[in-house]
Amino acid sequence: MSDQVKYQLGEDRIPRVWYNIAADLPPAPPVLHPGTGKPIGPDDLAPLFPMALIGQEVSTEREIEIPDPVREIYRMWRPTPLYRARGLEKALGTTARIFYKYEGVSPAGSHKPNTAVAQAFYNKQEGVKRLTTETGAGQWGSSLAFAGGLFGLEVKVYMVRVSFDQKPYRRALMETYGATCIASPSNETNSGRAILAASPNSPGSLGIAISEAVEVAAQSADTKYSLGSVLNHVLLHQTVIGQEAIEQMEAADAYPDVVIGCAGGGSNFGGIAFPFLGKKLRDKRDVRLIAVEPSACPSLTRGRYAFDFGDTGHLTPLMKMHTLGSTFIPPGFHAGGLRYHGMSALVSHCKELGLIEARAYHQNPCFEAGVMFARTEGIVPAPESNHAVRAAIDEALKAREEGKSPTILFNLSGHGHFDMQAYLDYFSGKLLDKDYDAAALEASLALLPKVAAE
């Protein structure tokens, strides 16, 4: 057997299309207008998104062509490498083969530019001047700042307050790329002011930051809103990850028995999992797909599958998804990119269909896994990615106990170079495994909108 570690593709192998999982699934529940309760149309979304992205949001075509200008920018870091985690395998004494797709080689250090560049391109094409967005840990905000700079777009980022305080270098990176970064909740918007009036020391949440960004975008004709996860077109753009991984796994003479990704809104999990799920549905290539989330914000494992707002201020349409309720504010654990109350409608749909699995971990076991990975593979994972590392290690240990030799693939969605305070907290014993407030969760779920379609 080959002792190869790294599997790389040439720039000519960058995918030419994005893969749309909707083509291979039963129809998902429609997105509803919160006022009428009826399915929304393109005109309802036009104040927030360019028409090209709206078209992708509702498309059921299996393949959507990637524009040449987007592919040209992808060449800066794509195709990303696939690694065989031989050092980790040896340390675990496992009979499993472990592979990881490494998205941390992008300029912003994560998978997020895969959609940021595409969204910036389509907005620029429609004559948009500026973009607003939210960010948790800052990976999305820095990615959109990077993409906006390339296309000459102004970018304003509302960053969840707890992460704004925890990760000052993420803010510095956004500003280096030319964006403006504001701690959320802020006094700049009606949504932010309302939250601060009720809770002056609010740690913020992605739902709150989304409300602020949407409010600002809706007030100006030359401004649009950009979202880093959750929506169909975002997950569509991320499928370049899984498409490349399929080709690279073939080069390694392997096919995964298990594919793993961390999950907050669903973009990096969908990015690696959906192309494999498509092959499972079309070609009967069996594979387990595991979405891993934080125990303190467990939308897939503890949330309710229901229509809900995507934001706390109730400015967005209603999506049927696994949700903890739009008013739910999770504790301030370090994986800020996973602190979202809901899950992608497409990922939620797949969960309801029994096509994917979900599990949740506390942050200390995840950091334990991340440190082990760093010491055996050399890459320091982002706190979000540590959830996928933890699950991969657990699957490998299970294989050792059962005497089996599965092939495990996980998405290492980003590096942790801007998250070292979290590692310092872990080493000093200050990293707490915070649980969500069960009473607050029930109160949040009690406020779910009443929808006749349910």
Disulfide bonds with the S-S distance in Angstrom:
none
